[in-house]
Amino acid sequence: MNEFPYSTNPLIAKDITELIGNTELLRINSLSQLTGCEILLKCEQQNPGGSIKDRAALQLVKDAIESGKLKSGMTIVEGTAGNTGIGLAMVAKAYGFKMLAVMPKGQAKEKEQMIALYDAQLMLVDACPFADQNHFYHTAKRLGEVHDYWWADQFENVSNCKAHYLNTGPEIWYQTQGKIDVLVSVVGTGGTIAGTSCYLSEQKPELQTWLVDPFGSGVYAYLKTGLYQASGSSFTEGIGIMRTVENFRQAKVDKAITLPDQDLVTISRHVSQLDGILLGSSSALNVAGALYAAAKVGPGHTIVTFCCDLAERSYDKLYNEKFLIEKGIVLDYESLESMFARYQAEPANSVVDVSS
């Protein structure tokens, strides 16, 4: 059996956290055949907590213990849209800590249920703009200040991107044998795109990192104009942001695009039907972004993106026809060929050239 040369995971895990990472890389055949590129999906749903956020959760906790900030008997508190809360709840249970997750109302019920199954406390707060002090981020920070809690601070704590620099990036480099031309990723905290792009660009300076942003987020506009301005809206969860955070500052982004929810819905149906791959909303946006990148860079390139989490966490929205109709999504989906041709025909100024 081939092992990653940097892996310290034993053949028999001593606890559940040792199962985090070393996820597999999967070729999306339908898209690869259509585009002439190798479009590969890093299967982060294989992590024991079901998402890529397990990686950050483990690194955040390990570094906090090592620095003395997180001590025995303390409670971990974090504001989360769900997946980081699940990862932290799992790691907390494995390490013997209590966990309090502060989550905005309206997120997937499956995420709330998973946090509860790990015996963590869940505090639901009203969804509101970041400037509002009742925002889930500020609420978690406040709780960390007034109680004997350790606040994980996934947005500003660079242990988040460190997890991907130390592990995700090297895994991709090894799995592709260095034959990677494009990395495509959404951004929430920025940890995944930052750590992975930093590592891979050090190995291959000509690598292109493409950021794909949903409507309603301000990252695309920020990279284009220097101002955070949202256009439209999106039902995606845990991605998109309206401010610069420390993890995202570390990212090596070359190109940026923004895509509507219609495209992630369309790509999720085609990949499900043609490849048997079920995607959550963030993962579907990643895959649509990979198809877009392939349309622009041309055939013969290797493009890697992420399956961020388990598809069932998006069931109530992405796979709920009534919900989609209410959101104005067309259920008579365009073909993959039409979608690819549309991306090829998009004007050059639709892509922000961040590196120029």
C-alpha positions in Angstrom: 0.0 0.0 0.0 1.4 3.4 -1.0 1.6 5.9 1.9 2.2 9.6 1.6 5.8 10.2 2.6 4.9 12.9 5.0 2.0 11.0 6.7 2.2 10.2 10.4 -1.1 8.4 10.4 -0.6 4.9 11.8 -2.4 1.8 10.3 -4.6 1.7 13.4 -5.7 5.1 14.6 -5.4 5.8 18.3 -8.3 8.2 18.3 -10.7 9.6 15.7 -8.5 12.7 15.1 -5.8 10.5 13.5 -8.3 9.7 10.7 -8.3 13.4 9.6 -6.6 14.1 6.3 -5.0 11.8 3.6 -8.3 12.0 1.6 -8.5 10.6 -1.9 -8.3 12.4 -5.2 -11.1 11.5 -7.7 -11.3 12.2 -11.4 -14.6 13.7 -12.6 -14.9 11.7 -15.8 -17.7 13.6 -17.4 -16.0 17.0 -17.0 -12.6 15.7 -17.9 -13.8 14.1 -21.1 -15.8 17.3 -22.1 -13.0 19.7 -21.5 -9.8 17.8 -22.3 -8.5 18.6 -18.9 -8.0 16.4 -15.9 -10.5 17.7 -13.4 -9.9 16.2 -10.0 -11.9 16.3 -6.8 -10.2 16.2 -3.4 -12.7 14.1 -1.4 -12.8 16.0 1.9 -16.1 14.4 2.9 -14.0 11.4 3.8 -12.8 13.1 7.0 -14.4 11.6 10.1 -16.5 14.7 10.8 -17.6 14.8 7.1 -15.9 18.0 5.9 -12.7 19.7 5.1 -13.1 21.8 8.3 -11.9 18.8 10.4 -8.4 19.7 9.3 -8.6 23.3 10.6 -10.4 22.2 13.8 -7.6 19.7 14.7 -4.8 22.2 14.0 -6.6 25.0 15.9 -6.9 22.8 19.0 -3.5 21.3 18.8 -1.8 24.6 18.5 -3.9 26.1 21.3 -2.9 23.2 23.6 0.8 23.5 22.7 0.8 27.3 23.3 -1.0 26.9 26.7 -4.0 28.9 25.6 -6.3 25.9 25.9 -6.0 24.0 29.2 -7.7 21.0 30.7 -11.2 21.8 31.9 -11.7 24.7 29.6 -14.6 25.0 27.0 -14.0 25.6 23.3 -16.3 28.2 21.8 -16.6 29.2 18.2 -19.0 31.0 15.9 -19.7 28.7 12.9 -22.0 28.2 10.0 -21.8 24.5 10.9 -18.9 22.5 9.5 -16.1 24.0 11.7 -18.5 23.6 14.7 -18.9 19.9 13.9 -15.1 19.4 13.5 -14.4 21.2 16.7 -17.1 19.3 18.5 -15.5 16.0 17.3 -12.0 17.1 18.2 -13.1 18.4 21.6 -14.8 15.1 22.5 -11.7 13.2 21.5 -9.4 15.5 23.5 -11.7 15.7 26.6 -12.9 19.3 26.2 -16.4 20.8 26.3 -17.6 22.6 23.2 -20.0 25.5 22.6 -21.0 26.3 19.0 -22.6 29.6 18.2 -24.5 29.3 14.9 -26.8 31.6 13.0 -30.3 30.4 12.5 -31.3 29.1 9.1 -28.4 26.8 8.5 -28.9 23.2 7.6 -30.6 21.2 10.3 -28.2 18.3 9.6 -25.4 20.5 10.9 -27.2 21.4 14.1 -27.9 17.7 14.6 -24.3 16.6 14.1 -23.1 19.2 16.7 -25.6 17.8 19.2 -24.6 14.2 18.5 -21.0 15.1 19.6 -22.6 16.3 22.9 -21.6 19.9 22.2 -23.8 22.8 23.3 -25.4 24.7 20.5 -26.4 28.4 20.7 -28.6 29.6 17.9 -28.6 33.4 17.2 -30.5 35.5 14.7 -28.7 35.9 11.3 -27.6 39.5 11.0 -24.9 41.7 9.3 -21.4 41.4 10.6 -21.5 45.0 12.0 -24.3 44.0 14.4 -22.8 43.0 17.7 -25.2 40.1 17.9 -23.6 38.4 14.9 -22.5 34.9 15.6 -18.8 35.9 15.3 -19.1 38.6 17.9 -21.3 36.5 20.2 -18.7 33.7 20.3 -15.8 36.2 20.9 -17.8 37.8 23.8 -18.4 34.4 25.4 -14.7 33.7 25.2 -13.8 36.9 26.9 -16.3 36.7 29.8 -16.0 33.0 30.6 -13.1 30.6 31.1 -13.5 29.5 27.4 -11.0 29.3 24.6 -12.3 31.1 21.5 -11.0 29.3 18.4 -11.4 32.3 16.1 -11.3 30.4 12.8 -11.3 33.6 10.7 -8.2 35.3 12.2 -6.4 32.3 13.8 -3.8 31.3 11.1 -3.6 27.8 12.6 -6.5 27.3 10.1 -4.4 27.9 7.0 -1.5 26.2 8.6 -3.5 22.9 8.6 -3.7 23.1 4.8 -0.1 24.3 4.3 1.2 21.3 6.3 -1.2 18.7 5.0 -3.7 19.4 2.2 -1.2 21.0 -0.1 1.4 18.3 0.3 -1.2 15.6 -0.2 -2.3 17.2 -3.5 1.3 17.6 -4.7 2.0 13.9 -3.9 -1.2 12.6 -5.4 -0.8 14.5 -8.7 3.0 13.8 -8.7 3.5 17.5 -9.1 1.3 17.6 -12.3 -1.2 20.3 -11.2 -1.8 23.4 -13.2 -4.8 25.0 -11.5 -6.3 25.0 -8.0 -9.9 26.1 -7.7 -11.6 27.0 -4.4 -14.4 28.9 -2.8 -13.5 31.0 0.3 -15.1 31.4 3.7 -12.5 31.9 6.3 -9.8 31.6 3.6 -7.9 28.9 5.4 -8.2 26.2 2.7 -7.3 28.4 -0.3 -4.5 30.2 1.6 -2.7 27.2 3.0 -3.1 25.0 0.0 -2.2 27.8 -2.5 0.9 28.9 -0.5 2.3 25.4 -0.4 1.6 24.5 -4.0 2.8 27.8 -5.4 6.1 27.3 -3.6 6.5 23.9 -5.4 5.3 25.3 -8.7 5.4 29.1 -9.1 3.5 29.0 -12.4 0.5 27.3 -10.7 -2.8 29.3 -11.1 -5.1 29.6 -8.1 -8.7 30.4 -9.0 -11.1 31.8 -6.4 -14.8 31.2 -7.1 -17.3 33.4 -5.2 -21.0 33.0 -4.9 -23.4 35.9 -5.7 -24.0 37.8 -2.5 -20.4 37.7 -1.4 -18.0 40.6 -1.7 -14.6 38.9 -2.3 -14.9 39.0 -6.1 -15.7 42.7 -6.0 -12.9 43.3 -3.5 -10.3 41.7 -5.8 -11.6 43.6 -8.8 -12.1 47.1 -7.3 -10.7 47.1 -3.8 -14.1 47.4 -2.2 -16.4 44.8 -0.7 -19.6 45.1 -2.6 -22.2 42.3 -2.8 -24.3 41.7 -5.9 -27.3 39.3 -5.8 -27.7 36.6 -3.2 -26.9 32.9 -2.6 -28.3 30.0 -0.6 -24.8 28.6 0.0 -23.7 28.3 3.6 -20.3 28.9 5.2 -18.7 30.6 2.1 -18.5 34.1 0.9 -17.3 37.0 3.0 -17.6 40.8 3.2 -14.3 41.6 5.0 -10.6 40.8 4.8 -9.5 38.3 7.5 -6.0 37.1 8.4 -6.3 33.7 6.9 -7.4 35.0 3.5 -4.6 37.5 3.6 -2.2 34.6 3.3 -3.8 33.3 0.0 -1.9 33.3 -3.3 -4.9 34.1 -5.6 -4.3 34.6 -9.4 -7.8 34.6 -10.8 -11.3 35.3 -9.4 -14.7 34.6 -10.8 -18.3 34.8 -9.5 -21.0 32.4 -10.4 -24.8 32.2 -9.7 -26.6 29.5 -7.7 -28.2 28.3 -10.9 -24.8 27.1 -12.1 -24.0 25.1 -8.9 -27.4 23.5 -9.0 -27.0 22.6 -12.7 -23.5 21.1 -12.2 -24.6 19.1 -9.1 -27.3 17.4 -11.2 -25.1 16.5 -14.1 -22.2 15.2 -11.9 -24.7 13.2 -9.9 -26.3 11.6 -13.0 -23.1 11.1 -15.0 -20.5 10.3 -12.4 -22.5 9.2 -9.3 -20.9 12.0 -7.3 -23.1 13.8 -4.9 -22.0 17.4 -4.1 -23.0 19.8 -1.4 -23.5 23.5 -2.4 -19.9 24.7 -1.7 -18.5 21.6 -3.5 -20.9 22.2 -6.5 -19.7 25.8 -6.7 -16.1 24.5 -6.7 -16.8 22.1 -9.5 -18.6 24.7 -11.5 -15.5 26.9 -11.0 -13.3 24.1 -12.2 -15.3 23.8 -15.3 -15.1 27.5 -15.9 -11.3 27.5 -15.4 -11.0 24.6 -17.9 -13.0 26.7 -20.4 -10.5 29.5 -20.1 -7.1 27.7 -19.7 -7.9 25.1 -22.5 -7.3 21.4 -22.8 -4.3 19.5 -21.4 -4.3 21.0 -17.9 -4.8 19.3 -14.5 -7.3 21.2 -12.3 -7.9 20.3 -8.7 -10.8 21.4 -6.5 -12.5 20.3 -3.3 -15.5 18.3 -2.3 -15.9 20.2 0.9 -18.5 18.1 2.8 -21.2 15.5 2.7 -24.0 16.2 0.2 -26.7 15.5 2.7 -25.8 18.7 4.6 -27.2 20.5 1.6 -30.3 18.4 1.1 -32.9 20.8 2.4 -31.7 23.5 0.0 -29.7 22.2 -3.0 -31.8 19.1 -3.4 -35.2 20.5 -2.4 -37.1 21.4 -5.6 -39.7 23.5 -3.8 -37.0 25.6 -2.2 -35.2 26.0 -5.5 -38.3 27.1 -7.3 -38.9 29.7 -4.5 -35.3 31.0 -5.2 -36.0 31.3 -8.9 -33.8 28.4 -9.9 -34.7 26.9 -13.3 -35.1 23.1 -13.0 -34.9 22.5 -16.7 -31.2 22.5 -16.6 -29.0 23.4 -19.5 -26.7 20.7 -20.8 -23.0 20.4 -19.7 -22.0 21.1 -23.3 -24.0 24.3 -23.3 -22.7 25.4 -19.9 -19.1 24.8 -21.0 -19.7 26.7 -24.2 -21.2 29.6 -22.3 -18.1 29.7 -20.0 -15.8 29.7 -23.1 -17.8 32.7 -24.5 -17.7 34.7 -21.3 -15.7 38.0 -21.9 -12.2 38.1 -20.6 -13.1 40.9 -18.1 -15.4 38.5 -16.3 -12.2 37.0 -14.8 -10.3 39.2 -12.3 -6.6 38.9 -13.0 -5.5 39.3 -9.4 -1.8 38.6 -10.2 -1.5 41.4 -12.7 
